[in-house]
Amino acid sequence: MSVAKNIIRADVRALSAYHVPDASGFVKLDAMENPYTLPPALQQKLGERLGAVALNRYPVPSYAELKAAICEHMGVPAGFDVVLGNGSDELISIVSVACAKPGAKVLAPVPGFVMYAMSAQFAGLGFVGVPLNADLSLDRDAMLAAVHEHRPAITYLAYPNNPTGNLFDLDAMLDIIREVGDAGIVVVDEAYQPFAGTSFMARLTDHPNVIVMRTVSKLGLAGIRLGYMSASADLLAEFDKVRPPYNVNVLTEATAGFVLEHADVLDAQAADICSEREKLATALTAISGVTVFPSAANFILLRISRPGLTGAEVFERLLQRRVLVKNVGKMHALLDNCLRVTVSTQAENALFIDALQSSLNT
């Protein structure tokens, strides 16, 4: 018998590692990344900034300067602070570990971000998934019933939702937040906020049980792995106890601080992506055999509805044409025959449209 089998939890051994496909030589539209880089002049200045970083020293563990810059530029309410993480994934893990009392549960709509359930499992929390409606909208009544039955320690509401791309109804979200009350926390995950045109951040002052979580990945900094969350001071103080020391490295810290000084560049890129999103949605809607779902994110969910053709088959045909999207059809029954495509540049979007049309007609 192997050592791993002796000591590793059975549920962990039963898992598959998170798979990231090799995208070399592909039009890469699978990971909701910003397709734009910083302008050359800013790249040079950033290089100079990074060259001066003291790599021989640990980060200052409070991250006070970076947190102040985030609060200033990202609309965090006055008097509120943030906790930083190595991407949203680490923040989700921090919340899970901090709330992992015996018998505690996590609740979230499904389909949703896979790390809500995964992180719950790793922390020993039960996970309750509440299916969305057939049109992928939030099932308010089912969510309220599940909150009442399970009294979850953590409830996730992604705003917009991944992988569906839609914004949940605000009144339904507020009803859920009220139903949770002080028996739990509600994490409003705003990973795609730069493309949504709306945010829950300003409402933090009215809801002491709410955490707003974001990442800079989708905004154009996926490579530096930085997430942040804001909530009432008493909640943040407890989460900060669980945060690993020095969890944000000095290069990430310096890069984020520099880019926040030029936030207008990322804002302009986000506006371009939103414009391209509408063009792409219009082009997809005109294709027979494709159903397009509304999106407030930087990706579009579509369903292959042509008789005799599955989403998985179209995915494989796109791969043959060197276009990589995300096949989400196996994630949940509501996503049957669905593909998720990142909104990219005008040129790459055109390549995708041509490849999709060819794949549908082959």
Order of alpha helices (4+ residues) and beta strands (2+ residues): alpha-alpha-beta-alpha-alpha-beta-alpha-beta-alpha-beta-alpha-beta-alpha-beta-beta-beta-alpha-alpha-alpha-beta-beta-alpha-beta-beta-beta-alpha
